[in-house]
Each structure stands twice: as structure tokens, then as C-alpha cells.
Amino acid sequence: MLVLNSQYNTHSHTQTKSRVSVSLKMATSIYYYLLLTLSFIITLKLFFRFQSRRFKNLPPGPPTLPFLGNLHYLKPPVHRIFAGLAASYGDIMSLWFGNRLVVVVSSPSLAHECFTKNDVVLANRPRFLTGKYIFYNYTTLGSASYGDHWRNLRRITTVDVLSSHRLNSFLDVRKDETKRLIEKLWKDTRNGEFVKVELRSRLTEMTFNGMMRMISGKRYYGDDVEMNDVEEAKQFREIITEILSLLGASNKGDFMPLAKFFDFDHLEKRLKNIAKRADSFLQGLIQEHRVAAGSNADSDTMIFHLLKLQETQPEYYSDLMIKGLIQVFTTLSLGNLLTKVVSVQRSSNNNLTQFIHGSYLYIIVFIRNYES
């Protein structure tokens, strides 16, 4: 009995010792995990503090979260979120969207300074993934940063493409597209009854057709597209729809550097594919105009005009520059379309003149005077 009892005590002591050892290992592991987490949070805090110190005299802003910054504030309705923050932090405040600094202006006078006194300082564009693929590696007017290249593009646009003389020469095109819209609306209401009309598609048709007739001389929207251009029109509409969906996509890698290693939603792959399709389509339009110019065909489109200038200054008016301008103008036509839709649907709002100004910044700038 004594021997058995001794063996039992030895075995019990071994088990106790083993349990203590396991507990110590678990405690050590938990300690290391906590230490690692704490170190990670401190590192991120120091990183954001360092980022803040890179920019002196920053406007006040809400506290940031590690890694996200102030991205957690971007939830609908965004304009009310900004209005609440502006009430707390003033007419000008700083926000961090991941590692990107954003300054939100909520005062008309400060907004005026942004576009007058500080226009050169604020002229640079952020380098998003869409600009790399869709806008030819940040070389178009809407994606290039301020500098010699941007100034040259601006000169070409204002002097050669969108001058008063060039715009007046397309007056008949704009009149014709407006007339087509009115005729279609009249057909919908010719019975003399009030009819509910969906305007977005009609304004899309008028805007893009007007723009593309000035650019290439072709209509791509509506039932009255020429039979020779039906397949080409379908391809154009598909490209525009995909580009607009990708321009509105939120790429996490644009704001959080670590997310660049992961292609969320296959966004980069989709951008590469649509950029290739769009480039091929635009190059086809240019080549078609080049062939028509060689056969002495009479045309007054933007592409034809730029190809004429290309003959004398090929270093400036390259095919890449022409395709970039077309991309920018189709994007501008979208902004023009959104402005028209809002102005038609909300024309009774007293603050609409301030709200609609063709720029997303003004939606933020006048947000405190806008209520929905």
C-alpha cells in the first residue's frame, strides 16, 4: 500500500507540474499576442502622427482610427456627416482617408480662395488606380498634376478644341439634339394627358450624342442610330457603362497602402481590360478619320481638326493625347448630365444655384446650405 501510494503521489505531482507548464505557455502566448497588438497600434499611431507633422498648420479634425483614419465617417448620407463635422470643427477641417489627407471646405468665401489665391497649390490630382489605366497613366487633362504637360493640355483644350469659335460651329448639333429630345417628349404626351417621364435616360442620350457628334460625327444612343453604326454604338455604350461603374468603384488600395497587395473584387484586372478595349475603340475612331482625311472627305469633327494639327506639330498632337482628350470630354459630359438631371428634378430648391456648379468640391463646399 505504501508503494502504491508513493507511485500515485509521484504521478499526481507530474500531472500538476504539466498543467502548470501548459498554463505558463498559454499565459506567455497571450502576453506576446497582446504585446504584438499593442506595438502594432502604437506604430500606426506614430505613423499617422508623423503623417500629420509632414503638413504644418493643418486645420482641426476629428480623431483618427488606426489604419482607417477617418474612413469610418464615409457612410450615407455623407453630406449630413460632413455638415455635423463642420459644425464641430469649423468651416475648414482635416480628414484622413487612410493615408491620404483630405481638407473639407464648408464656406463659400474659403471655396473662392481655393479657386483663386490657392488654385496652383490645389491643382494637383491624387494618383488613383483609375487614372493609371483609364486615363493613360495620369497624362490626361483631368488626371495630370500641375506642370508643363498640364499647361500644354489646357492650352490645346481652350485654344484649339473648346474655343468660342469651335463651340459656335457645333451650335446646329446641339440644337438638333435638343429638338430630338423635345420631339420624343411630345410623342409621349401627344394624347393631352399628363405622363410620367424617366428623364435620366433621355438626358443621357442627348448629352452623349451631342458630345460624340462633335467628337466623331456619330450618334451612339437612341433608336435613330444609323444602321452602319449599330454594332459600334453598342460597343461604345458597353465601354462607357463599364468605365462609369469603375470610376465610382472604391479601391481600398488607393487609401490603404497594405491593401495594394490584394486585388479586391478583381478591380485592377477589370481596369486593365476596359482600358484596353477603350483604347482600341478610340484608336479605331482616329484611324477612320485619318483614312477619311486622306480621301479629302469634308468633316468638322474634333478628331478631324486635331489630326490636321497633328500634321504640323506631331510631338504635341499625338494619338495618345487625342485619345486622352476624348476620354476627358466623355467624362465631362457625364458631369454635365448629372448637373442637368439635378437642375431639372430639384429646380424648386432655393439653394440650387449654389449647389450646382459642375464640381464635386462645391457639393461639399455648400453642403451646410443644402438640405434634402
C-alpha positions in Angstrom: 0.0 0.0 0.0 2.8 2.4 0.8 4.5 1.7 -2.6 1.2 2.3 -4.5 0.6 5.5 -2.6 4.1 6.7 -3.4 3.6 6.0 -7.1 0.2 7.7 -7.1 1.7 10.8 -5.4 4.5 10.9 -8.0 2.0 10.6 -10.9 -0.2 13.4 -9.4 2.8 15.6 -8.9 3.8 15.1 -12.6 0.3 16.0 -13.8 0.3 19.1 -11.7 3.7 20.1 -13.0 2.5 19.5 -16.6 -0.6 21.6 -16.1 1.4 24.5 -14.6 3.7 24.3 -17.6 0.8 24.4 -20.1 -0.7 27.4 -18.2 2.6 29.2 -18.3 2.9 28.6 -22.0 -0.6 29.9 -22.6 0.0 32.9 -20.5 3.2 33.6 -22.3 1.5 33.3 -25.7 -1.3 35.6 -24.7 1.3 38.1 -23.3 3.2 38.0 -26.6 0.0 38.5 -28.7 -1.1 41.4 -26.5 2.4 42.9 -26.8 2.3 42.5 -30.6 -1.1 44.1 -30.9 -0.1 47.0 -28.7 3.1 47.5 -30.7 1.0 47.5 -33.9 -1.4 50.1 -32.6 1.4 52.3 -31.3 3.2 52.0 -34.6 0.1 53.1 -36.5 -0.5 56.0 -34.1 3.1 57.1 -34.6 2.7 56.7 -38.4 -0.4 59.0 -38.5 1.2 61.5 -36.2 4.3 61.5 -38.5 1.9 62.0 -41.5 0.3 64.9 -39.7 3.6 66.6 -38.9 4.5 66.4 -42.6 1.9 69.0 -43.2 2.2 72.0 -40.9 -0.7 74.1 -39.6 -3.3 71.6 -40.5 -7.0 72.6 -39.9 -8.6 70.8 -37.0 -10.4 67.5 -37.5 -11.9 64.5 -35.7 -9.7 61.8 -34.1 -8.5 59.0 -36.4 -8.6 55.3 -36.2 -5.5 53.2 -36.8 -5.1 52.2 -40.5 -8.5 53.6 -41.5 -8.0 57.3 -40.5 -11.5 58.9 -40.8 -12.8 56.5 -43.4 -15.4 55.2 -41.0 -17.2 58.6 -41.4 -18.0 57.8 -45.0 -21.5 56.4 -44.7 -24.7 57.7 -46.1 -25.9 60.4 -46.0 -22.3 61.7 -46.4 -23.4 65.4 -46.8 -25.1 65.3 -43.4 -22.0 63.7 -41.8 -19.8 66.5 -43.2 -22.4 69.1 -42.0 -22.2 67.7 -38.5 -18.4 67.6 -38.5 -18.2 71.2 -39.9 -20.5 72.3 -37.0 -18.0 70.8 -34.6 -14.6 71.7 -36.3 -15.4 74.7 -38.3 -15.7 75.8 -42.0 -12.4 74.1 -42.9 -11.3 70.8 -41.4 -8.8 67.9 -42.0 -9.8 64.3 -42.6 -7.6 61.3 -43.2 -8.9 58.8 -45.7 -6.5 56.0 -44.9 -3.1 57.6 -45.6 -4.5 60.4 -47.7 -5.1 63.9 -46.3 -8.4 65.5 -47.3 -9.4 69.0 -46.5 -13.2 69.7 -46.5 -14.3 73.3 -47.0 -17.8 74.4 -46.0 -17.6 78.2 -46.6 -18.3 80.0 -49.9 -15.6 82.5 -49.2 -13.0 79.8 -48.4 -14.0 77.9 -51.5 -13.5 81.1 -53.5 -9.9 81.3 -52.2 -9.3 77.7 -53.2 -10.1 78.6 -56.8 -8.4 82.0 -56.9 -5.5 82.6 -54.4 -4.6 79.0 -53.9 -5.6 77.5 -57.3 -2.0 76.4 -58.2 -1.4 74.9 -54.7 -4.5 72.8 -55.0 -4.1 72.0 -58.7 -2.5 68.5 -58.3 -4.6 65.4 -58.6 -4.4 62.3 -56.4 -3.0 59.3 -58.2 -5.8 56.7 -58.1 -5.7 53.4 -59.9 -8.3 54.5 -62.4 -6.0 57.3 -63.6 -3.2 54.8 -64.2 -5.2 52.6 -66.5 -8.2 54.5 -67.9 -6.6 57.9 -68.2 -3.3 56.8 -69.8 -1.0 56.7 -66.8 -2.1 60.2 -65.4 -1.4 62.0 -68.7 -4.8 63.4 -69.5 -6.1 66.9 -68.6 -8.2 65.6 -65.7 -5.6 63.3 -64.2 -2.2 65.0 -64.7 -0.7 67.1 -62.0 0.0 70.7 -62.4 3.1 71.4 -64.6 4.3 72.0 -68.2 2.4 69.0 -69.5 -0.9 70.0 -67.9 -0.5 73.7 -69.0 0.1 72.4 -72.6 -3.1 70.3 -72.5 -5.0 73.2 -71.1 -3.8 75.5 -73.9 -4.8 72.9 -76.5 -8.2 72.5 -75.0 -9.0 76.2 -74.6 -7.5 77.4 -77.8 -7.9 74.5 -80.3 -10.7 72.4 -79.1 -13.1 74.4 -76.9 -12.6 77.9 -78.2 -15.7 80.1 -78.7 -15.3 79.7 -82.5 -15.2 75.9 -82.3 -18.1 75.7 -79.9 -20.2 78.0 -82.1 -19.5 75.9 -85.1 -21.3 73.0 -83.4 -24.4 75.1 -82.5 -26.5 73.2 -85.1 -25.6 69.9 -83.5 -26.7 71.0 -80.1 -29.9 72.4 -81.5 -30.6 69.2 -83.4 -30.1 67.0 -80.3 -32.3 69.3 -78.2 -35.0 69.2 -80.9 -34.9 65.4 -81.0 -35.4 65.3 -77.2 -38.4 67.7 -77.3 -39.9 65.7 -80.2 -39.7 62.4 -78.2 -41.2 64.1 -75.1 -44.0 65.4 -77.3 -44.8 62.0 -78.7 -45.1 60.7 -75.1 -47.6 63.4 -74.2 -49.5 63.9 -77.5 -52.7 62.4 -76.1 -53.0 65.5 -74.0 -52.6 63.6 -70.7 -50.0 64.0 -68.0 -47.4 61.3 -68.4 -44.6 60.3 -66.1 -41.3 60.5 -68.0 -38.0 59.0 -67.0 -35.5 61.8 -67.8 -32.2 60.3 -66.9 -32.0 58.0 -70.0 -33.3 60.8 -72.2 -30.7 63.3 -71.0 -28.0 60.6 -71.2 -29.0 60.1 -74.9 -29.0 63.9 -75.7 -25.7 64.6 -73.8 -23.6 61.7 -75.1 -25.0 62.0 -78.7 -24.3 65.8 -78.7 -20.8 65.2 -77.4 -19.9 62.3 -79.7 -21.3 64.1 -82.8 -18.9 67.0 -82.0 -16.0 64.5 -81.4 -16.6 61.9 -84.1 -19.7 62.9 -86.1 -21.7 59.8 -84.9 -24.7 59.1 -82.7 -24.4 56.2 -80.3 -27.6 56.4 -78.2 -31.3 56.1 -79.1 -33.5 54.3 -81.6 -32.4 56.5 -84.5 -28.7 55.4 -84.7 -27.6 54.8 -88.2 -27.6 51.2 -89.3 -23.9 51.2 -90.2 -23.0 52.3 -86.6 -25.3 49.9 -84.6 -22.6 47.5 -83.6 -20.1 50.3 -83.0 -22.7 52.1 -80.9 -23.4 49.0 -78.8 -19.7 48.7 -78.1 -19.4 52.3 -77.1 -22.3 52.1 -74.7 -20.8 49.0 -73.1 -17.4 50.7 -72.7 -18.9 53.8 -71.2 -21.1 51.9 -68.8 -18.1 49.8 -67.5 -15.9 52.9 -67.2 -18.5 54.8 -65.2 -19.0 51.8 -62.9 -15.3 51.6 -62.3 -14.8 55.3 -61.8 -17.4 55.0 -59.0 -15.7 51.9 -57.5 -14.0 52.3 -54.2 -10.5 50.9 -54.5 -9.2 50.2 -51.0 -5.6 50.3 -52.2 -6.0 54.0 -53.1 -6.3 54.8 -49.4 -4.6 52.0 -47.6 -1.1 51.0 -48.8 -1.3 47.5 -47.4 -4.4 46.8 -49.5 -2.5 47.3 -52.7 -1.1 43.8 -52.4 -4.7 42.4 -52.8 -6.8 42.9 -55.8 -10.2 43.3 -54.1 -13.2 42.5 -56.4 -10.6 42.0 -59.3 -10.8 45.8 -59.7 -7.3 46.1 -61.3 -7.9 43.3 -63.7 -11.2 44.9 -64.8 -9.5 48.3 -65.2 -6.8 46.7 -67.4 -9.4 45.0 -69.6 -11.6 48.1 -70.1 -8.6 50.3 -70.7 -7.5 48.0 -73.5 -11.0 47.9 -75.0 -11.4 51.7 -74.8 -8.0 52.4 -76.3 -8.7 50.0 -79.2 -12.1 51.7 -79.8 -10.7 55.2 -79.7 -7.7 54.3 -81.9 -10.3 52.9 -84.4 -12.1 56.2 -84.5 -8.8 58.1 -85.1 -7.8 55.7 -87.8 -11.2 56.1 -89.5 -10.9 59.8 -89.5 -7.3 59.6 -90.8 -8.4 57.5 -93.7 -11.3 59.9 -94.4 -8.9 62.8 -94.3 -6.7 61.1 -96.9 -9.6 60.8 -99.3 -10.4 64.5 -98.9 -13.6 63.9 -97.1 -15.2 67.0 -95.6 -15.6 66.9 -91.8 -15.6 69.3 -89.0 -15.3 66.9 -86.0 -12.9 67.4 -83.1 -10.8 64.4 -84.2 -10.5 65.6 -87.8 -9.4 69.1 -86.5 -6.8 67.6 -84.2 -5.4 65.3 -87.0 -4.9 68.4 -89.1 -2.9 70.0 -86.3 -1.0 66.7 -85.9 0.4 67.1 -89.4 2.2 70.3 -88.4 3.0 69.5 -84.8 3.1 65.7 -84.3 5.0 66.0 -81.0 2.1 67.9 -79.4 -0.9 66.4 -81.1 -0.1 62.7 -80.8 -2.7 59.9 -81.0 -2.3 59.4 -77.2 -3.1 63.0 -76.5 -6.2 62.9 -78.8 -7.5 59.7 -77.1 -6.9 61.3 -73.7 -8.9 64.4 -74.7 -11.8 62.2 -75.9 -11.7 60.3 -72.5 -11.9 63.6 -70.6 -14.7 65.0 -72.7 -16.9 61.9 -72.3 -16.3 62.2 -68.5 -17.2 65.9 -68.6 -20.4 65.0 -70.5 -21.3 62.8 -67.6 -20.8 65.7 -65.1 -22.9 67.9 -67.4 -25.6 65.2 -67.5 -25.7 64.9 -63.7 -25.9 68.7 -63.4 -28.9 68.7 -65.8 -30.7 65.9 -64.0 -30.3 67.6 -60.6 -31.3 71.0 -62.0 -34.4 69.7 -63.7 -35.5 67.5 -60.8 -34.7 70.0 -58.0 -35.3 73.3 -59.6 -37.6 74.4 -56.8 -34.8 74.4 -54.3 -33.7 77.9 -53.3 -30.0 76.9 -52.9 -29.7 75.1 -56.2 -27.7 77.8 -57.8 -25.0 77.3 -55.2 -25.4 73.5 -55.2 -24.9 73.0 -59.0 -21.6 74.3 -60.0 -20.1 71.4 -62.0 -17.7 70.4 -59.4 -17.8 67.8 -56.6 -15.9 70.1 -54.3 -18.9 72.5 -54.4 -21.2 69.8 -53.3 -19.1 69.7 -50.2 -18.5 73.4 -50.0 -22.1 74.4 -49.9 -23.3 71.4 -48.0 -24.3 73.4 -45.0 -26.8 75.4 -47.1 -28.2 72.3 -48.8 -30.9 70.2 -47.3 -32.6 67.2 -48.8 
